[in-house]
Amino acid sequence: MIKGLCIIASMSAALVSAASPAGTEWADTTLNLNEVSVTAIKLSEEVDRLPVASTVIGRQQIERLNMVTMKSASEIAPNFYIPDYGSRMTSSIYVRGIGARIDQPVVGLNVDNVPYLNKDNYDFDMPDIERIEILRGPQSTLYGRNTMGGLINIYTLSPMRYQGVRVMAEYATANSIKASVSAYSKLNDRLGMSLSAYYTHTDGFFKNQYNGEKCDKENQGTARWKTVWNPSASVSVENVASFQISRQGGYPYEFIKTGQISYNDTCYYRRTAVADGVTVRWNLGKVSLSSITSLQYTDDDMTLDQDFLPEDYFTLTQAKREWAFTQDFIGRGTTGDYSWLGGLFGFYKRIKMDAPVTFKKDGISHLITDNINNIPKNPTTITWDEDRLLLDSRFTNPVYGLALYHQSSYILGRWDFALGLRLDVEHTELDYHSLCSTAYSVSMKNRPIMPNQAVDIDDKGHLSETYIELLPKFSVTYSWSDVPGNNVYASVARGYKAGGFNTQMFSNVLQQKLMKTMIDGFKDKMPPQVSGFLPDVEEYNVKDVVAYKPEYSYNYEVGAHVTTADGRFNGQAALFYIDCRDQQLTKFPDGVSTGRVMTNAGKTRSFGVELSASYSPATRWKINASYGYTNAKFREYDDGRNDWSGKYIPYAPQHTLFAGVNYTQPLRTAWADRIVFNVNCRGVGQIYWNEENTVKQPFYSLIGASISLEHKNYSLILWGENLADADYDTFYFVSINNAFLQRGKTRQTGITLRLNI
């Protein structure tokens, strides 16, 4: 039934277009820009001419689909998937079979040219998005680390192109409220400024049965100040300062055994972020110079009931403060048929984090003392002197890097050859301090034999790694028509995702050290006939457990861009093959371990196809559709216990689908210019949840629709998402031998009002 609705959404316009009367055409483009991009610096202005698979979503489509964050673009771009995990901190992105749940992202994010280095800060709402560009495939040559899956460029509205006041108000399911107000002013021909404020609230969709409260409630606010100054015809300066605060519950994880979300400790995610970016451009005719400078500060706190059960096992807090500085100098020029682009990029970021894990009564009993007391032939019983055990870890993680990059392009008739190379040097360090102070007692036959045994651990250390990478890219493009944008291309590029240190495993490291200290102390104080049953406990090698290597890929791609002379149809197609080495995967360790480990999974490969099209069969109709298929498997992956070679890579979807139909009916009245009807469908799946490929989410579809009454001064939109109330899961994992999943959100409806004053 759902799949049938998707087909109807994408095909119905073609069946009735012949009968549709002529009228005013309202551009609604999701594949390329019909206006000149004045903000692109490293990319050419005509995105559809680049030898890359791309999706560009314009402002009309952004507003009609109520898009306020990059997560809303999921599935619109083929093979581009951003699931709704836990909280806004978990901004996982999967592209063409590669992705990551923690630490380094596979897709870069730029907002008004400013790069965001930390994927924990990717998921935030913003008003007045002018367009979103999604480039798939490695962008590492020009953009460096962590863009091996692609790049997202988000541009907000400029006061030089729009003047006035914009107001938005929305009310939707779950008492969800959104409101924004923005003022845009062109003070003179050379100076413009804008101020915007945004607020959102929701009561949440998922109830914690333990306390009867919604666990995913949220309040978020954003403020942005944008200044554009053109002191001369050849110089432009743009400064964007933003402030963002988020207070969110989260982690609506359902225990599969009971079918309930039920945990007893508080879960929340809190973030405060400040960013300022300055872009300066100097046009010297055939040569242009640019500088992009940014300062960013993020203070976030994740606290959660890590066992997600109503029992007292353990809780985790991860309080992190990050300072980041980036500087990019870019030059580009053209001489006849030859053009070049080169630059120097540097960054520095410093993270300070506290990550204590608190074991409580049930956690101490089931995860620690039971492991010792149940050892065969053990005549003793160990009890804890306290009902809490704190495993405290503190980290300082400075990371800095420098890169030199260049790309040359030469046009020979209809052919365009491009060759690029980047030298990327990165250094990362980790200073760690692990602490534990506790006591336990040992008895035998109910008689104390070792009372009040103190354990004090104060472990400090320093780790460091340096990575030096060469990131080449070669492409050839053939323009087969005089219509701009009609071309075929082939490209080869090397992608790179930085290595680092997985701090979430330090609770396991400290727990293992605690066990060793206890057992070694017992052996020292008791005769062999009593202690001989105890096994030897090996300490973890800290670097082996927490360090992970960079991930590399070679992306081979052929594709085509097609545009008709009348502009009514444009489309893209791409075939790709990715050879990935040392792919980084997030795993929940087997058994009763508490952390999440980042591991390098040998060799993987993925191949697939991407298709997207935008078509106007008549002036009042617009059809947008995209489809992506990815076949991603392990080629070599033996984790020491199992060989997963030949299995599908977990968490990455095999299919993505988007289909949308717009019909515009002109009204020509004083109170409304037109009414727009939209039907759309998003599809994802199947998704395997584990390396064994024994648990999966089948393909599912979400139907959406909207009716929009539009006027030059306002728009009123009635909308709905997941109208068929499809049942689907967005996340699955196993922790301390318990399986959990996160359900997708149910049917949502709402009304949105926008005013242009």
Secondary structure, DSSP 8 states (H G I E B T S, - for coil): -HHHHHHHHHHHHHHHGGG----------SSS-SS--SS-SSS-S-GGGSSSEEEEEEHHHHHHTT--SGGGGTTTSTTEE----SSTT---EEETTEEESSSS-SEEEEETTEEE--GGG-----S-EEEEEEEES--HHHH-TT-SSEEEEEEE--TTT--EEEEEEEEETTTEEEEEEEEEEEEETTEEEEEEEEEEEE--S-EETTTTEESS-EEEEEEEEEEEEEEETTEEEEEEEEEEEEEE-----EETTTTB---SS--EEEEEEEEEEEEEEEE-SSEEEEEEEEEEEEEEEEEEETT-SSS--EEEEEEEEEEEEEEEEEEEEEETTEEEEEEEEEEEEEEEEE--EEE-HHHHIIIIIHHHHTSTT--EEEEESSS-EEEEEEEEEEEEEEEEEEEEEEEETTEEEEEEEEEEEEEEEEEEEEEEEEEEEEEETTEEEEEEEEEEEEEEEEEEEEEEEEEEEEEEEEE-SSSTT-EEEEEEEEEEE--EE-GGGHHHHHHHHHHHHHHHHHHHHS-HHHHTTS-------HHHHHEE--EEEEEEEEEEEEE-TTSSEEEEEEEEEEEEES-EEEE--STT--S-EEEE-SEEEEEEEEEEEEE-SSTTEEEEEEEEEEEEEEEE-B-SS-B-TT-B-TT--SEEEEEEEEEEEE--SSS-SEEEEEEEEEEEE-EE-STT--SEE--EEEEEEEEEEEETTEEEEEEEESTT----EEEEEEETTEEEEEE----EEEEEEEEE-
